[in-house]
Amino acid sequence: MFVSLLSPMAAYRTLVQEILQGSPIRSRLLLTSSPQVTCEGMLGGTLEVTEAGAECTNAALPPQYGTVVVIGYLLLWLVVPLVAGYYVFENKDL
């Protein structure tokens, strides 16, 4: 899940899902292909299927999957290319 969140598209998608569904754990589960393994193995909860969808109960979201960290990943995708481009073009003799 950590590597998946490093992708800017996946990070953006999970943040939008978090806003729409109101649950950071549910939005992270939608990111994975195996919600039961993610819920039980990585988050320490139990997966329950309800009418509203899959719920991961009694789970705690680790800090590296938190909303603030995911926003940080997106900011890195904005800042690092700009800084690298500035550094490369500043040192080139045009």
N, C-alpha and C positions, 0 to 999 in steps of 0.2 A: 504494500500500500504506500510505503514511503516513496519508492521510486515512481509510482504512478502519480503521486501528488507533485512531483518535481516537474511534470509536464505542465506547461502553462494552460493548455486547453482543459486538462483534467482538473487542475486547481480552480480554474474559473467555473467549470461546470459544477464542482462540488460546493463551491460557495453560493452559487445561484440556487442549487437544490436545498442548501441549508436555509436560505432565506425563504424559499417557497414552502418547505416542509416544517421549518421551525426546529429541526433536530440535527445537530452536527453528527451524531452517531448514525442516524438513518442515511444522511447524505454520503457518509464515507462508505456505508455498506453498499450503496448503489454503484460505487466506483469499482467494486470487486466482482469477479465472476463467481465466487463462492461465498455468499454471505454467511452461511453457517460456520464455515471454518474461520472466517474473519472474526465473527462475533465471539465464538467460543475460544479460539486459540489466541487471537491477538488482543481482544478487548476484555476477555474474562467474563463474558455474560452468557445468557442463554437466548437462543433465537426462538421467537414465538411468531407464528403467522396469524394475523388478524384480518379483519375485513379491510382495514386501512392499508395493509401491507405488512412487510416483515418488520418486527420490532426486536431490538436487542436489549433485553432487560438485564438489570443488575450489572451493567457494563460501565467501565470508566474509560474515557477517551485519553490516551497518553498525550503528553505535551507535544510531541512531534507531529501529531495529527490535528492539533487544535486550530481554531479559526485564525488566530493571530499569526501562527507560523505559516499557514497556507497563504495568507495575505503577504507575508514576508517573501515567500517563494515568488509570488507574482511581481513584487517590487524588484527582486533580484533580476528577473527577466527584463525589466525595464532599465535598470541602472547599469548592469554589467555591460551590455552591448554598447550603450552610449559612452561609458568611460573607456572601454577598449577602443572604440572608433575614434574618440578624441585623442587618445594616447598615440594610436598608430598614425593618424593624419598630422598630428603636431610634430612628430619626429621625421616625417617624410619631407624630402626636398622636392617641392613641386616646381 
